[in-house]
Amino acid sequence: MYIFVEMRKIIIVFGFVFFTTLGLKAQIDPSFSQFNAAPMSVNPGFTGSTAMHRVIFNGRIQWPNLPQAFQTMAFSYDFWRPELKSGFGLQIIADKAGSAELKNTTARFNYSYKLMVGNWVLSPGLYFGYSWNSFDANKLLFGDQLDYGAGNIPPSLDPNVARLNQVQIFDTGAGILMYNSKSWIGASVYHLNQPNASIIDGDSPWPMKIVVTGGVRIPVYGDNHRTQMVSSVAPSFMYRFQGGTHQLDIGLSYTVAPVVVGLYYRGVPFIKDFNDQPTSDAAVFTMGLLF
């Protein structure tokens, strides 16, 4: 579920994801199926892209039937300062996965600068982030604990356990966005510095995430003179690449105030998975209210 608050306007969006095939690949960053509902997770250039203060809450539970589902919660707040031609924002993301509760908590400061280019707004943006990676080693079972004759499982004496610790990471990224009242197009790169995210002694760079997104809002008029807009259709897409994994989300939303519905497809059909089948992960249905 996603909740937007823009001063006097509230938008509530519910999303339903129908998975068709599951091809698991390691990915650092969580991905929200309703990517338009998490703009600062897509491009820091979206920071301050509305004239009002904006507060967004995002929640995600992936594969909820599993005993240890992937859970993500996110909060963001951003606003526009016209006298500075700048947008400022704060984003907090908390992600938990697996039986050992592998956790990543990230806080980011976002900034964008706005320039008028004809009828378009050019919005370069950047972010500076700080992350904490950790997990609960007490929920893991090591080789020296496999004593089948003992009633209780003793603590592990494996020296590698002492090397497990919380890792603190500085992270940065940038993006550029062009938009007007009807369309938008942009690209961004996250984790430019590729910091070491390993929770043991070793080198595990946080892979860069490259995102390209765009869309257009097409008005539907109720008369031949196009004086009364009764609804709108907004096709959009997001492509991202990280750590060797490709992801494409494409679809459209239809708005008849106060109702918004959307249907999106997630997959990259021209890229084969490990079973030599077209990558086709999910169909996403969204429904929302504007009031």
GUGU-900976 format. One record per residue: z, x negated, y negated of N, C-alpha, C, O in turn. Coordinates in steps of 0.001 Angstrom, whole numbers, plus 500000, padded with zeros to 6 digits. Example, Ala and Ser with C-alpha at 12.3 -4.5 7.8 and 13.67 -1.06 7.14 Angstrom:
507800486810505690507800487700504500507800486800503300508465485764503319;507080487150502250507140486330501060507870487100499970508039486591498862;
This chain:
500000499158501187500000500000500000500000499125498767500633498069498746;499290499562497737499198498813496502499561499738495348499092500875495292;500387499262494434500775500052493280500473499256492026500937498125491882;499696499834491114499415499221489828500179500002488761500274501227488836;500713499309487790501288499963486624500692499302485394500916498115485158;499931500064484601499352499547483371499876500396482212499197501308481742;501088500085481760501763500815480700501777502304481042502557502717481900;500946503120480405501022504564480617500128505042481755500070506239482034;499443504134482404498568504522483513499133503976484815499496502802484888;499212504802485829499691504382487142498594504655488162498041505753488225;498294503644488951497290503773489999497957503448491324498526502368491484;497896504360492261498451504125493594497302504122494590496510505062494646;497221503055495373496139502901496340496737502717497721497579501843497927;496305503539498672496697503385500062495495502850500832494363503285500624;495758501909501713494658501317502471494901501431503961496027501268504430;493846501711504701493914501780506151492856500846506715491702500883506289;493240500018507662492335499027508225492114499352509694493076499499510449;490868499465510102490517499740511487489862498496512057488743498156511674;490547497806512972490035496553513519489080496851514664489344497701515515;487967496134514664486981496310515726487000495154516699486994495377517909;487022493908516205487167492749517070488131491805516413488264491792515189;488806491011517217489794490084516693489433488681517125489583488334518296;488964487877516204488692486471516476489634485652515628489399485515514427;490698485098516200491742484436515439491352483013515099490912482248515957;491522482672513830491334481307513365492463480998512397492969481875511698;492842479727512376493942479330511507493526479459510054492480478954509646;494363480148509271494123480297507856495458480239507150496425480877507567;495505479472506080496752479324505348497044480551504507498145481097504573;496079480992503720496329482042502738496196483427503356495232483680504079;497139484333503092496959485715503518495845486362502708495589485976501568;495189487342503303494082488021502640494363489514502607494654490119503639;494277490105501428494469491542501287493126492248501452492138491890500811;493108493255502321491859493968502582491329494634501316490122494624501075;492205495208500512491809495788499237491877494686498183492811494632497383;490874493810498194490929492618497351490905492959495873491425492193495062;490310494101495495490312494486494086491702494863493598491942494947492394;492627495093494547493995495438494182494893494217494077496092494357493838;494344493033494248495108491787494110494268490787493328493905489739493863;493951491092492063492954490288491335493332488830491149492457487968491223;494614488516490909494983487122490679495023486315491968495121485089491922;494950486982493121494796486277494392493342485934494669493040485179495593;492440486491493865491005486274494028490476485260493022489664484400493362;490952485370491759490440484495490701491432484501489541491736485572489014;491950483338489124492863483325487975492198483785486687492888484091485715;490854483839486662490155484363485496490424485831485241490185486315484135;490927486570486258491282487976486076492574488150485277492896489268484874;493312487081485043494582487174484326494355487722482923493555487179482160;495063488802482584494910489402481264493591490101481052493138490216479913;492954490577482117491634491202481987491710492666481574490669493302481404;492909493222481407493070494558480852493775494448479510494464493463479243;493602495460478665494223495439477341495703495769477403496400495669476393;496194496161478569497577496588478714498338495632479623497738494805480310;499653495749479624500467495022480592500179495594481982500003496802482139;500133494727482973499781495164484321500778494602485325501032493397485358;501336495485486139502260495105487207501667495586488525501257496741488640;501620494700489523501028495042490817501984494644491935502524493537491937;502188495552492884502914495261494112501935495403495278501222496402495372;501899494422496150501045494455497341501917494306498584502869493526498593;501588495052499624502282494910500897501293494923502042500326495685502024;501529494080503045500604493988504174501371493704505450502222492815505483;501070494462506511501549494168507862500318494109508751499659495126508962;500002492936509272498803492757510088499172492764511560500125492102511972;498409493522512359498677493725513784500127494185514004500907493483514648;500490495374513466501881495834513538502369496116514948503579496179515164;501469496290515926501898496540517301502464495303517979503136495410519005;502200494133517418502779492911517971504259492836517616504660493306516551;505088492243518504506527492169518209506834491320516978507840491557516309;506003490352516671506213489504515492504952489570514630504132488652514646;504807490654513884503606490870513100503572489950511883504592489401511466;502385489799511333502208489034510103502555489942508926501957491006508766;503504489533508115503977490350507007503815489595505695504171488421505595;503277490277504693503071489670503385503485490654502307503116491827502348;504251490170501345504608490938500161504204490123498939504376488904498914;503668490797497929503226490088496728503557490915495492503540492146495518;503855490210494422504135490825493119503395490027492057503357488797492113;502813490717491100502181490011489987502358490808488700502440492036488705;502411490074487612502513490666486275501641489840485346501746488613485316;500783490506484590499964489776483632499737490616482385499857491840482418;499407489948481289499185490647480025498215489843479169497950488670479432;497694490499478142496665489942477266497237489771475866497835490696475317;497052488582475287497470488312473908496217488116473059495639487029473063;495781489161472324494509489062471591494513487992470514493474487382470261;495669487740469859495692486731468800495490485321469347495083484421468613;495774485130470636495567483829471281494309483809472144493947482771472698;493647484957472256492477485098473128492798484634474548491967484018475216;493994484934474988494492484379476251495189485444477082495751486404476555;495137485251478385495901486054479313496928485194480031496655484044480374;498111485756480257499201485048480922499670485889482104499689487117482025;500047485233483197500473485985484359501410485213485263501441483982485253;502172485959486045503080485413487051502786486098488367502615487316488419;502728485314489434502442485848490761503413485253491765503643484044491774;503990486112492621504900485674493675504409486266494995504201487475495098;504225485410496003503737485835497314504704485331498379505044484148498397;505147486215499264506029485853500375505354486254501677505012487421501872;505162485282502571504433485503503815505301485057504984505915483992504929;505357485870506051506147485538507240505318485852508474504682486902508550;505326484926509457504487485111510638505138484478511852505792483440511748;504952485119513024505339484513514290506795484690514658507616485103513838;507108484365515926508463484537516444509456483585515807510650483882515768;508990482441515303509878481486514634509945481732513132510510480929512390;509367482847512687509406483247511280508923482121510359509631481693509448;507717481663510619507100480697509721506913481366508365506222482379508256;507528480799507338507554481430506022506878480547504984506999479322504993;506167481212504098505624480554502916505920481435501715505527482601501687;506600480892500736506883481591499488506248480806498356506494479609498205;505432481482497562504670480823496506504894481527495182504860482756495110;505122480755494143505198481268492770504126480567491949504010479342491989;503340481346491200502247480781490413502304481278488970502588482447488707;502030480375488057501804480728486663500303480704486418499645479692486659;499761481826485935498326481965485706498016482018484213498777482573483419;496889481431483857496454481450482458494936481594482413494229481020483241;494437482362481445492994482474481226492709482529479734493543482965478941;491529482086479372491086482113477975489810482946477911488937482815478768;489700483810476887488584484748476795487624484356475671488042484089474544;486340484327475998485285484048475029484232485145475119483862485559476217;483749485616473979482669486597473968481328485880474041481049484980473249;480505486286474996479150485757475152478222486963475197477988487534476262;477695487351474041476910488571473968477792489775474259478819489977473611;477382490569475240478170491734475649479137491418476783479765492319477341;479254490148477118480094489732478234481329488998477736481334488415476652;482372489040478550483559488213478337483519487077479351483458487315480557;483554485849478860483647484672479726485111484272479808485747484013478787;485644484223481025487081484020481214487349482894482208487506483159483400;487405481637481748487884480564482626489395480676482791490102481036481850;489884480371483977491316480475484242491794479373485156491006478711485832;493096479190485163493704478211486060495102478679486431495657479585485809;495654478051487447497034478354487833497736477076488260497114476114488710;499044477101488106499920476060488627500946476757489513501599477710489089;501082476274490743501962476945491684502938476006492353502750474790492386;503994476611492889504999475872493653505311476687494893505579477885494800;505277476040496067505440476743497334506531476109498177506817474916498071;507138476949499024508141476503499987507668476927501374507420478110501605;507542475978502296507188476255503690508394475971504578509034474929504436;508708476881505487509843476671506390509700477586507600508881478505507604;510514477322508636510629478243509759511968478016510435512650477028510163;512346478938511324513643478909511987513503478193513333513043478784514310;513902476913513379513788476135514617514701476668515709514451476410516886;515756477406515358516666477963516358515995479029517221516505479385518283;514859479532516767514145480544517534513053479938518418512258480661519019;513022478604518489512091477910519371512830477368520589514035477125520525;512124477179521688512697476646522916512022475317523220510803475253523380;512831474240523300512308472905523547512518472522525017513283473161525739;511822471466525437511825471080526842513203470762527384513498471102528529;514070470112526587515386469736527098516351470911527150517497470742527565;515911472106526735516751473298526832516456474109528090517109475120528347;515476473668528870515087474408530068515968473997531237515503473351532175;517223474368531181518194474100532246518480475426532935519288476231532470;517791475633534065517876476940534701519232477191535358519542478332535702;520043476154535537521344476358536153522427476720535162523533477081535564;522136476633533882523157476889532865523124478349532449522068478978532383;524307478864532172524388480243531709523941480394530274523329481400529916;524239479411529450523858479449528044522824478367527766522814477323528419;521965478621526804520954477632526420521591476648525450522012477042524363;521668475364525827522319474382524952521425474033523773520214474239523841;521998473506522689521174473042521561520266471904521998520623471112522870;519106471829521394518158470774521734518604469442521144519093469372520017;518420468381521942518689467020521471517389466281521157517394465076520906;516296467006521173514996466396520874515016465840519449515312466586518515;514710464556519251514742463979517897513740464615516950513897464514515733;512709465271517483511733465918516608512324467110515863511828467497514805;513404467701516430514013468852515770514570468452514415514474469211513451;515152467264514339515731466802513077514670466544512021514986466479510833;513419466397512432512345466129511476511799467407510862511021467361509909;512208468551511409511723469821510885512524470189509648513753470228509689;511848470453508575512560470779507346511680471635506448510494471839506704;512304472124505393511563472892504395510728471949503543511194470887503130;509504472345503288508591471533502496508322472238501174508034473434501143;508418471489500090508128472016498765506823471404498268506621470192498348;505946472254497756504567471857497479504178472263496063504423473395495648;503576471344495328502948471677494048501471471937494296500816471199495031;500955472986493681499602473446493982498903473849492689499551474324491756;497603473665492627496850474066491438495456474535491829494941474174492888;494855475339490969493512475850491206492906476374489924493583476444488898;491630476746489972490917477188488778489811478153489172489405478223490332;489334478895488180488240479820488419487545480176487128488029479859486041;486415480833487248485674481310486083485149482704486396484720482984487516;485191483570485392484837484972485577484043485444484370484352485081483235;483018486256484617482298486943483548482345488437483835482091488863484962;482669489231482824482775490665483047482502491431481760482607490895480657;482149492695481936482082493647480838482601494977481362483251495011482406;482331496061480669482906497344481064482306497894482348482858498828482931;481177497331482805480500497893483969480343496938485141480068497389486253;480508495639484935480254494710486038481058493432485877481590493143484805;481136492665486972481864491401486957481313490480488039480811490936489067;481414489181487789480996488166488748481822486918488483482052486566487326;482270486245489534483095485062489317483251484230490569482899484657491669;483787483029490385484054482108491489485337481350491188485679481128490027;486037480959492231487306480248492050487534479288493200486951479426494275;488400478306492951488811477340493968490329477244493925490903476933492881;490978477508495046492429477398495165492776476111495917491993475625496733;493960475569495630494469474353496280493552473161496017493162472445496940;493217472960494748492329471859494376492891470506494790492145469612495187;494207470360494696494825469068495023495092468903496511495516467827496934;494859469938497324495061469911498776496379469224499151496363468177499798;497511469798498755498799469149499036499125469145500522498593469950501286;499994468241500922500436468149502309501422469278502593502488469341501981;501071470170503519501893471331503829502631471196505151503181472182505641;502664470006505748503291469810507052504808469921506941505409469403506001;505425470605507917506881470726507936507522469656508816508738469659509009;506712468743509349507224467576510060506587466344509428505720466455508562;507025465175509871506421463952509358504967463893509816504690463742511006;504071464009508899502656464003509237501842464446508044502379464670506959;500548464572508249499637464932507177498892466197507565498107466195508513;499135467270506839498463468541507083498058469132505737498775469973505195;496917468705505188496508469173503859496289470682503829495740471261504767;496721471302502750496468472717502517494991472844502148494607472399501066;494153473427502992492709473413502731492337474225501497492933475263501211;491347473732500779490860474456499609490296475815500019489684475961501077;490516476790499165489945478126499368488923478379498263489248478305497078;487696478675498657486620478965497713486316480458497783486076480994498865;486326481126496641486136482575496580485021482902495593484993482380494479;484111483764496008483077484309495124483188485825495188483222486401496275;483243486469494038483415487919494013482565488527492913482225487860491936;482223489796493077481434490484492064481364491966492350481722492422493436;480904492709491374480769494146491545480174494789490313479998494149489276;479866496071490444479300496828489330479825498257489401480005498805490489;480068498851488251480539500235488182479401501096487645478965500911486509;478920502034488455477767502859488109478251504259487745478786504957488606;478080504689486498478534506027486112477623507115486673476416506918486814;478211508256486989477468509438487433477705510525486395478846510915486145;476625511015485790476738511969484690476509513390485178475829513629486176;477098514326484443477000515730484811475884516470484120475693517660484372;475120515792483235474011516449482555472858515459482398473035514254482573;471707515969482073470518515125481944470579514204480738469878513193480704;471401514532479748471493513718478538472517512592478672472700511802477746;473174512521479809474152511470480086475250511396479018475609510322478534;475753512554478680476831512604477688478196512823478324479222512595477683;478218513260479570479486513556480236479525512877481604478839513299482535;480333511820481717480474511130482997481479511887483858482620512097483446;481060512292485039481929513078485907482515512251487038483529512631487623;481886511121487351482388510271488427481727508904488302480895508685487421;482102507988489191481488506662489194481511506089490600482374506418491414;480538505221490864480441504507492134480518503022491826479848502542490913;481333502287492583481541500865492294481368500033493561482342499817494282;480156499559493855479993498592494950480535497228494541480392496822493388;481154496523495475481719495203495177481766494375496451481621494896497556;481972493068496275482044492168497425482995491026497115483282490735495953;483479490383498169484238489142498054483891488261499247483991488691500396;483487487033498970483258486039500016484257484910499813484462484443498693;484876484475500906485804483354500797485632482422501989485293482837503097;485879481152501717485782480117502745487015479231502638487348478738501560;487691479033503775488879478178503794489086477633505196489093478383506172;489253476321505285489568475689506556488565475963507655488951476105508816;487285476042507319486257476306508316486051477766508644485215478087509489;486785478666508004486688480098508276485964480811507140486292480631505967;484972481624507507484229482426506540484736483867506588485079484376507655;484780484519505430485157485928505382484336486614504299484222486109503183;483766487766504634483006488561503676483512489990503712483545490615504772;483907490509502559484280491911502394483258492542501460483008492027500370;482665493657501884481660494312501059481769495818501259481988496286502376;481617496569500184481726498014500281481647498652498917481161498044497964;482126499884498822482091500578497540483230501575497460483777502013498472;483572501921496228484561502960495966483915504049495122482982503796494360;484429505261495271483904506422494546485064507085493830486087507389494444;484908507310492532485985507851491710485583509190491124484571509297490430;486372510204491404486327511492490715487756511743490270488586512194491059;488044511454489014489419511468488532490121512779488895489579513858488655;491328512690489476492164511488489613492061510799490977492913509970491295;491052511110491790490977510607493160489996509434493238488912509466492655;490411508396493979489552507247494248489523507035495758490577506939496387;488334506962496344488203506655497767487227505494497913486325505316497095;487419504717498956486547503570499162486386503248500631487240503597501446;485301502587500969485040502148502335484445500748502271483465500510501566;485055499817503021484633498419502992484465497903504418485121498365505352;483575496943504553483330496274505829483741494818505696483406494160504711;484467494317506685484854492904506705484196492236507898484368492662509040;483450491197507621482785490453508682481662489617508107481234489825506972;481191488672508897480049487844508511479061487921509669479066487048510537;478211488952509698477374489189510884476387488074511184475945487950512326;476024487255510197475063486181510457475737484902510938475063483893511148;477080484928511120477810483789511677478440484227512992479112485257513033;478240483471514066478755483827515389480187483329515559480566482297515005;480994484091516349482351483668516645482355482791517894481298482386518377;483577482493518427483668481588519571483100482203520838482850481480521802;482886483531520870482238484182522003480742484356521772480075485080522513;480212483687520737478799483766520381478405485193520021477280485620520281;479344485930519417479093487279518953479170487309517424479888486504516831;478436488231516774478537488341515314479977488624514888480667489441515498;480414487946513845481774488125513353481891489482512671481254489719511645;482697490366513232482883491710512685484340492080512882484735492486513976;485147491946511832486591492036511983487160493425511751488016493862512520;486716494141510712487423495363510364486595496263509473485690495817508766;486932497555509525486482498516508527487708498951507746488759499206508335;487591499038506446488736499300505576488482500572504782487468500688504094;489397501521504876489315502756504095490424502752503062491575502465503390;490094503064501818491098503118500757491076504495500107490040505157500043;492240504905499629492366506165498907493412505983497831494463505395498084;493145506475496636494085506275495545494090507430494570493243508321494620;495074507390493673495227508393492623495393507705491284496083506690491191;494772508240490249494935507750488888495603508844488068495118509974488017;496707508509487433497382509507486591498260508820485574498913509486484771;
